[in-house]
Amino acid sequence: MEESRLCQWSVIRSVLAILQWWGFNVTVIIMNKWIFQKMDFKFPLTVSCIHFICSAIGAYTVIKVLKLKPLIVVDPEDRWRRIFPMSFVFCINIVLGNVSLRYIPVSFMQTIKSFTPATTVILQWLVWSKHFDLRIWASLIPIVGGILLTSITELSFNMFGFCAALFGCLATSTKTILAESLLHGYKFDSINTVYYMAPFATMILALPALLLEGPGVVAWLQTDPPLLSSFFIIFGSGVLAFCLNFSIFYVIHSTTAVTFNVAGNLKVAVAVTCSWLIFRNPISMMNAVGCAITLVGCTFYGYVRHMLSQQKQTPGTPRTPRTPRKSMEFAPLVNDKLEDKV
């Protein structure tokens, strides 16, 4: 009886963690799109900088003040030599995501982001000469095909927004790959990642945001917008962006890798549905089919990765060829379940 209750509580905790993660993620996306489209605050660099500031303050509060997470100590030299380059790519990734949101619908942007597993595999193959099982390559076919179908049939297609989202996928994949070489010896969770990278990202982005968007922000303020509600939405999106990182930590520790992958792809479907209900951007039938094919492909890709990792853990099972290392094994940036989600 006691074991049954513990099992039920574990399931409930997992479901609540996933729902919380979905809520933060979808809310941040919708709020950012609302800022760009409804509030006419078309300054993605400024919005990204505010997000970094809120995330830096939030991570400091969680680790140093509330002590909800232990701090992973990093040598001062490593902060500049290893974490700073990662922060630069992290900054580019967030900025490109917000830029794409300004120009294309949430549904299209989220579908393109699902291309990240493919770009990660392709970059690792090209840069690291890493070999992958044929099943991995086969699982990428529906992802690529679905995105092609979605792009061709997108009624609100914008080339600049499309390129920003696509290069955002490349930035995410680059960050994942660089993490293996730059951050070996450190195994960060999502909160410690934000704790170290957000201040650097703020420092990198503050001056470009001021020079490129400062005059525009001043001109926007002179149009007499509702300042209190506008600031609440803009800074609220930054606070929720940090809460999203915090919720990921709990989802990782409450679910299995397969559950995390499926929940992540369902989250995209929820975001697409909510954005359509709010912004009513036109979606054709073939566009919706392309989005569905992409999500199914991502789920299949995650399942294949999980099955191959299970085979590697089984004694006597032939292992997939992998790239030889000249030095010690590199530790991942975050938990393995986040490999294709960070």
N, C-alpha and C positions, 0 to 999 in steps of 0.2 A: 504493500500500500504506500509506504514511504517513498519507494523508488518510483512508483507511478506518479506521485505528486511532484517529485523532483523533475521528472521527465516533462510533465505538463508545464511546470513553471519555466523550464528551459525553453520550451517551444514558445510560450507566451512572451518571454523576454526577447527571444530572437525576432518574433513578429513585431514587437514594439520597437525594437532597435531599427529594423528595416523601415517601418513606417516613419519613424523620426528622421531617418536618413533621407527618405523620399521627400518628406515635408520640407526639410531645409534646402535640399537640392532644387526642387521645383520652385520653391518660393524665391530663392536667389535668382534663378534664371528669369522668372516672370517679372521680378522687381527690376532687374537690369534692363529687360526689354521695355518695361513701362517707363523707366527713366529716359531711355533713348527715344521712344516713340511718342508716348503720351505727354511727358513733361518737356519734350523738345530739348533735353539736356544732352546734346550730341557730342560729348567729350569723354571718349572711352579711356584715355590716358588718366584723366582726373579721377574717374570712377575707379579705375584699377588701383591708383595710388591710395585712395581712401580705403579700399579693401585691404591693402597691405598694412596701412597704419592700424586699422581695427584688428587685423589678425595678429600683428606684433604685440599690441597691448593685451589682447585676449590670451595669447600663448604665455606671455609673461605672468599674467594674473593666475592662470591655471597652474603653472609650474612653480613660480616663486612665491606667490601670495597664498593661494588655496592649497598648494602642494598636492594636487590631485594626480599629478604625474611626476615621476622622478626625472631630473635633468640628466641628459646624456652629455657628459663633459667632453668638449672638443678643444684641442690645443689651439692657442691663438694663431699660430702659424698656419694650421690646417684650415682655419676659418677663411683666410684670404686665399690660400693656395687651392683649396678643394671646394669649400662651400660657396665662395663668391662666384666662381664660374657656373655652379649649379643654380645659384640664385638668379644669375643673368638669364639663363634659359627658362627658369621658372617664371621670371618677369615677362619675358616674351610670350610665353604660353598663355598667361592670364590676359595680357593685353590683346593678343590676337583673338582670343575668345570673345572679349567684349567688343572689339572692332567688328567681328563677324555678326554679333547680335545687333549692331546698329544698322546693318545693311540687309540682312536676310532674316526670314522668319525663324522662330525657335525650332520648328519642326525640321527645317532643312539643316540648320546648324547642328542640331543634336544627331541627325542621321550622319552627317559628315564626320562628326567626332567619333562615331562608331568605326571609322576607318583606322583608328589608332592601332589595333592589333596588327593589321596588315603592314602599316608603316614601320612598326617595331620589328617585325620579322624581316622585312625587306632591308632595313638599315643594318640590322645585326648580320644579315647575310652579306651585304655589300662592304660594311666597315670592318666587321670582325671576322669575316669569312667563316661564319658559324653555320654548321649544317643542321637542317631540320628534317624531321620525319616527313615523309610524303603526305601523311594524313594531316599535318599542320598546313601544308600548302593547299591541299584539297579543301580544307575548312575555310580558307580565305576566299575561295571562288564566289560563294553566295554573298559575302561582304562586299567584294568589289563590284559584282554584278548588280546588287541592290542599290549601291550608291550611284552607279552609272545610270540606272533606270530613274532614280530619284532626281538626279541632276538634269537629265534630259527633259523630264516632265514637270519640273518645278515651275509654277506659274509666276512666282515672284523672284525669279533668278536674278542675282546681281554678281557680276564677275569679281568685283573687289571683295565682297563679303565671302564669296565662295573661296577665293584664294586665301583670305585671312583664316577661314576655318580649316582649310587644307594644310596650310603652313603651321597652324596651331597643332594639328595632329603630328606633324613632323617634329615640332618643338617638344611635345609630350614624349614622343618616342626617343628623341635625343636625350632628354633628361633621364629617362629610364636607363639608356645605354651608358651615359656618362656616370651615372650613379655607381655602376659596377666598378669603374676604374678610379674615380675620384674619391669615393667614400668607402673604400674597403677598410675594414677595421671598426666601422661604426654601423650600427643597425638601428636606424631611426624609426620611430613611429610617426604618425601624422602630426601630432602636437609638437614634438621636438623638431620635426622638419620645418614647420611654420615658425617656431621660436627662432631658429637660426637664419632662415631664408627671408622671412618677411622684412626685417630691418634692412638687409642688403637690397632687396627689391625696391623698397621705398626710396633708398638713397639713389639707386640707379634711375628710377622713373621720375623723381620729384622735379629735377631741372627740365627734362624734356616736356613734362606736363605743363610746367610754368611757362616755358618759352612758346610752345606750340599752341596751347589751349588757354593760357591765362587771359589774353585779350577777349577771347570768345566767351569765357566764363563771366568776365566783367560785363560784357554786352548782354549776356543772358540775364544777369542780375538787374540790369537797367530796364528790363521789360516788365518789371514788377510782378514776378511770379509769387505764388503763395510760399513765402520763405520757410515758415515753420514746418509745414507739411512736406515741402520739397527736401529740406535738410533731414527731416525724420526718415523719409524714404531712402535717400542716398546713403546716409550713415547707417540706417537700419539694414540695408543690403550688405554693407561691410561687416556688421556684427553677425548677421546670419551666415555670411561667407565663412567666418571663423567657426561658428557653431557647426557648420557642415563638416569641417575638418575634425572637430571633436566627435561628431556623431559617427564618422567613419571608423574611429578608434573602437567604439563600442560594437559596431556591426561586425568588425573583423573578429572580435573576441566572442561573439555570440552566434556565429554561423560557420558553416563549412565553406570550403572554397567554391564548390558547385553552387550552393545557395547564394553566395555572394555574387557569382557571375550572373545567375539567372535574375536575381533581384536588381542588379545593375542594369540589365537590358530592359527589364520591365519598367524600371525608373524612367528610362528614355521614353517609353510608350506613354507613361503617365504625364511626363513633361510636355510631350507633343499634344496630347489630348487637352490638357489644361490650357496650354497656350492658344490652341484653336478656339476653345470656348471663350477665352478672354479677348483675343485680338482678331478672331474671325478671318485669319489669312486664308486665301483660297487654296484648297488642296484637291488635286484631281485624283481619280480612282487609281490610275497607274502610279502616281506619286506615293499614295498610301501603300500600294503593293510593294513598291521599291523599298520603302521604309521598313515594312514588315519582313521582307526578305533579308535585309541587312541585320535586323535584330535577331532573326532566327540564325543567321550565319554567325553572329557574335556568340550566341549561346552555344552553338555547335563547336565553335573554336575553343571556348572555355572548357567544354566537356572533353574535347580531344586533349587539350593541355593537361587536364586533371588526370585522365586515364594514362597518359604517357608518364606523368610524374609518379603515379602509383606503380607502374611497371618498373620504373627505375628503383623504387624502394624494395621491390621483391627480389630476394636473393636468387641468383641464377638466371634472371631475366636479361636478355641482351639489351644493352643500353643504346640509346640514340647517339650517333656520333656527335661530339662536341668540340669546341675550339680548345686547343691546348693553351695553358697559361704559362707564362714565363716566370711568374712569381706566385705568391700564395693565392688561394681562392678569394674571390671578391665577395663581400657580404652585400646583400641588396640594400637599397635605400630604405625600404619599408617591408612590412610583412609580405610574404610571397603572394597572398591573396590579392594584394593591390598591384601586382606586377603590371597588369594591363589597364589599371584604372586610375593610376596616379596622374 
